[in-house]
């Protein structure tokens, strides 16, 4: 009954808003920045499960993590001895994931279509030119993916908003939000 009230609400476009003491509303990402999440990347990492993708010899490799569970990969996952743990196109269940871990497999080869629906967690920069190839919180399209492979990027991190419990809410809110620093967020709230 005492103190300020903080209310969270969504609109029909899946954007998260915050109201403090039933006054005007502002984006939920502004509130998070005011609390100390300084960058889009920090906010995305806090709410989404992040997976690392490595690029070697123009091939994509998923660094084995929980994000593989529930996927059907285009390539089979085989142990060092040559035995197949997960067949091509077979869904990776939690028990199969444990088998992958037991076999100490670090990376699984994936095809570009296996990354459908992926978004980039942090800006990907071509270190030779300084060009930002893709900004954080943007969808990883086949065109951008081929651009990353051709530019010699060794690894990047992705998240799948549709697969996480949070859904697209945080990602969509960050895209709408023009406030990008903690000080701007504090000014916006007051």
C-alpha positions as CSV (number, residue, x, y, z in Angstrom):
1,X,0.0,0.0,0.0
2,X,3.0,2.3,0.3
3,X,5.5,3.4,-2.3
4,X,5.4,3.5,-6.1
5,X,3.6,1.0,-8.2
6,X,5.3,-0.5,-11.3
7,X,2.9,-2.0,-13.8
8,X,3.9,-3.9,-17.0
9,X,1.6,-4.2,-19.9
10,X,1.6,-5.3,-23.6
11,X,0.0,-3.9,-26.6
12,X,-1.5,-5.8,-29.6
13,X,1.9,-5.5,-31.4
14,X,3.7,-7.5,-28.5
15,X,5.5,-4.4,-27.2
16,X,6.2,-4.3,-23.5
17,X,5.4,-1.0,-21.6
18,X,5.9,0.1,-18.1
19,X,3.9,2.5,-16.0
20,X,5.1,3.9,-12.7
21,X,2.4,5.2,-10.4
22,X,-0.2,4.9,-13.2
23,X,1.3,7.9,-15.0
24,X,2.4,7.9,-18.7
25,X,3.8,4.7,-20.1
26,X,7.2,4.1,-21.6
27,X,9.0,1.1,-23.2
28,X,10.0,-1.7,-20.9
29,X,13.5,-1.5,-22.3
30,X,13.8,2.1,-21.0
31,X,13.0,0.8,-17.6
32,X,15.6,-2.0,-17.9
33,X,18.3,0.5,-19.0
34,X,17.5,2.7,-16.0
35,X,18.0,-0.3,-13.8
36,X,21.5,-0.8,-15.3
37,X,21.3,-2.8,-18.5
38,X,23.4,-0.5,-20.6
39,X,23.2,-2.1,-24.1
40,X,20.8,-4.0,-26.2
41,X,23.1,-7.0,-26.0
42,X,23.0,-7.1,-22.2
43,X,19.2,-7.0,-22.2
44,X,19.0,-9.7,-24.9
45,X,21.5,-11.9,-22.9
46,X,19.4,-11.5,-19.7
47,X,16.2,-12.7,-21.3
48,X,17.1,-15.1,-24.1
49,X,19.2,-18.3,-24.4
50,X,22.2,-17.5,-26.5
51,X,24.0,-20.0,-28.7
52,X,27.4,-19.6,-30.3
53,X,27.9,-20.4,-34.0
54,X,31.4,-21.0,-35.3
55,X,32.5,-20.7,-39.0
56,X,35.3,-22.9,-40.3
57,X,36.1,-23.6,-44.0
58,X,32.8,-21.8,-44.9
59,X,30.9,-24.3,-42.8
60,X,28.7,-23.5,-39.8
61,X,29.1,-25.3,-36.5
62,X,26.8,-24.9,-33.5
63,X,28.8,-25.0,-30.2
64,X,26.9,-27.7,-28.3
65,X,24.5,-26.2,-25.7
66,X,20.9,-26.6,-24.5
67,X,19.7,-24.7,-27.5
68,X,20.1,-27.8,-29.7
69,X,17.3,-29.6,-27.8
70,X,14.1,-29.8,-29.9
71,X,15.9,-29.1,-33.2
72,X,16.1,-31.2,-36.3
73,X,19.5,-30.6,-37.9
74,X,20.3,-31.1,-41.6
75,X,23.5,-33.1,-40.7
76,X,23.9,-36.1,-38.5
77,X,25.9,-35.7,-35.3
78,X,28.6,-38.3,-35.0
79,X,31.0,-39.2,-32.3
80,X,34.8,-39.2,-32.8
81,X,34.7,-43.0,-33.3
82,X,32.3,-42.6,-36.3
83,X,29.1,-43.8,-34.6
84,X,26.0,-41.7,-35.3
85,X,24.4,-40.3,-32.1
86,X,21.7,-38.2,-33.8
87,X,20.6,-39.1,-37.4
88,X,20.1,-36.5,-40.1
89,X,16.8,-34.8,-39.7
90,X,16.0,-36.5,-36.4
91,X,14.7,-34.4,-33.5
92,X,17.2,-33.9,-30.7
93,X,15.5,-34.9,-27.5
94,X,16.8,-34.3,-24.0
95,X,18.0,-37.9,-23.8
96,X,19.8,-37.5,-27.2
97,X,21.3,-34.3,-25.9
98,X,22.7,-36.1,-22.9
99,X,24.2,-38.7,-25.3
100,X,25.9,-35.8,-27.2
101,X,27.3,-34.5,-24.0
102,X,28.4,-37.9,-22.9
103,X,30.3,-38.4,-26.2
104,X,32.0,-35.0,-25.4
105,X,31.0,-33.5,-28.8
106,X,31.9,-29.8,-28.7
107,X,30.4,-28.7,-32.0
108,X,27.7,-30.0,-34.5
109,X,27.7,-29.0,-38.1
110,X,24.5,-27.1,-39.1
111,X,23.1,-25.9,-42.4
112,X,22.0,-22.3,-43.0
113,X,18.3,-23.4,-42.9
114,X,18.9,-24.8,-39.4
115,X,19.4,-21.2,-38.2
116,X,16.0,-20.0,-39.6
117,X,14.4,-17.7,-37.1
118,X,17.7,-16.8,-35.4
119,X,18.5,-13.2,-34.4
120,X,22.0,-11.8,-33.7
121,X,22.8,-11.0,-30.0
122,X,25.7,-8.5,-30.5
123,X,26.8,-6.4,-33.4
124,X,29.0,-8.4,-35.8
125,X,31.9,-6.3,-37.1
126,X,34.3,-7.2,-39.9
127,X,37.6,-6.5,-38.1
128,X,39.5,-5.9,-41.4
129,X,37.3,-3.1,-42.6
130,X,35.5,-2.0,-39.4
131,X,32.2,-2.4,-41.1
132,X,29.2,-3.5,-39.0
133,X,27.9,-6.5,-41.0
134,X,24.7,-6.9,-38.8
135,X,23.4,-5.0,-35.8
136,X,22.3,-6.7,-32.6
137,X,18.7,-7.8,-32.5
138,X,18.3,-8.3,-36.2
139,X,17.2,-11.4,-37.9
140,X,19.9,-13.6,-39.5
141,X,18.7,-13.9,-43.1
142,X,20.3,-16.2,-45.6
143,X,21.8,-13.2,-47.4
144,X,23.4,-11.8,-44.2
145,X,24.6,-15.3,-43.2
146,X,26.4,-15.7,-46.6
147,X,27.9,-12.2,-46.1
148,X,29.2,-13.3,-42.7
149,X,30.7,-16.4,-44.0
150,X,32.3,-14.6,-47.0
151,X,33.8,-11.9,-44.8
152,X,35.7,-14.4,-42.7
153,X,33.9,-14.0,-39.4
154,X,35.0,-16.8,-37.1
155,X,32.0,-16.9,-34.7
156,X,28.8,-15.0,-33.8
157,X,26.1,-15.5,-31.3
158,X,22.4,-16.0,-31.9
159,X,19.1,-16.4,-30.1
160,X,15.7,-17.7,-31.2
161,X,12.9,-15.5,-29.8
162,X,10.2,-17.8,-31.0
163,X,11.7,-20.8,-29.1
164,X,12.2,-19.0,-25.8
165,X,9.5,-18.5,-23.2
166,X,9.9,-14.7,-23.5
167,X,8.9,-14.8,-27.1
168,X,9.4,-11.8,-29.3
169,X,8.3,-9.3,-26.7
170,X,11.7,-8.0,-25.5
171,X,13.2,-8.1,-29.0
172,X,10.3,-6.2,-30.5
173,X,10.4,-3.6,-27.6
174,X,14.2,-3.0,-28.1
175,X,13.6,-2.4,-31.8
176,X,11.0,0.3,-31.1
177,X,13.1,2.0,-28.4
178,X,15.2,5.0,-29.4
179,X,16.7,5.4,-26.0
180,X,20.1,3.8,-25.9
181,X,21.9,4.9,-22.8
182,X,21.2,4.7,-19.0
183,X,21.2,8.5,-18.6
184,X,18.7,8.9,-21.4
185,X,16.5,6.2,-19.8
186,X,16.6,8.0,-16.4
187,X,15.6,11.3,-18.0
188,X,12.8,9.5,-20.0
189,X,11.4,8.1,-16.7
190,X,11.5,11.2,-14.7
